[in-house]
Amino acid sequence: MIGFDPEAIRELLSIPDQYVPALMITIGKEDISSQRVRGYRKPVGEFVSYNQFTVK
């Protein structure tokens, strides 16, 4: 996603100063009305954190 304010994002997500927000990716909600069989899907909790900044 382009056109975002990195400093505002840094403050909103409490990102430490040594990191630079350079890219944003939007994640939508699943449409459960038309589910289809899929292969393995990595659980969202493994790569998304909410209301915090974590360093792994």
C-alpha positions in Angstrom: 0.0 0.0 0.0 1.4 3.4 -0.9 0.4 6.8 0.4 0.6 6.2 4.2 2.3 8.3 6.8 5.2 6.3 8.3 5.5 8.5 11.4 1.8 8.2 12.2 2.0 4.4 11.7 5.1 4.3 13.9 3.3 6.1 16.7 0.0 4.2 16.3 1.7 0.8 16.5 4.5 1.8 19.0 7.2 0.8 16.5 10.7 1.4 17.9 12.8 4.2 16.2 15.3 1.8 14.7 12.6 0.4 12.4 11.2 2.2 9.3 7.7 1.3 8.2 8.3 0.9 4.4 5.4 -1.2 3.3 1.8 -1.9 4.4 -0.2 -4.9 3.3 -4.0 -4.9 3.7 -5.6 -8.1 5.0 -9.4 -8.6 4.6 -11.9 -10.8 6.2 -12.8 -14.2 4.9 -16.0 -14.5 2.9 -17.6 -17.5 4.7 -20.7 -17.5 2.4 -18.8 -19.3 -0.4 -16.2 -21.5 1.2 -14.4 -24.0 -0.8 -12.0 -26.9 0.1 -8.4 -25.7 0.3 -5.1 -27.1 1.2 -3.2 -26.3 4.4 -3.4 -22.7 5.4 -1.0 -21.2 7.9 -2.9 -19.9 11.0 -3.2 -16.1 10.9 -1.9 -15.9 14.5 1.5 -17.1 13.3 2.2 -14.0 11.2 -0.2 -11.3 12.4 -0.1 -9.5 15.8 -2.8 -7.1 16.9 -2.3 -3.9 19.0 1.4 -4.5 19.6 4.8 -4.5 18.0 6.8 -7.8 18.4 10.3 -8.6 17.3 10.9 -12.3 16.5 
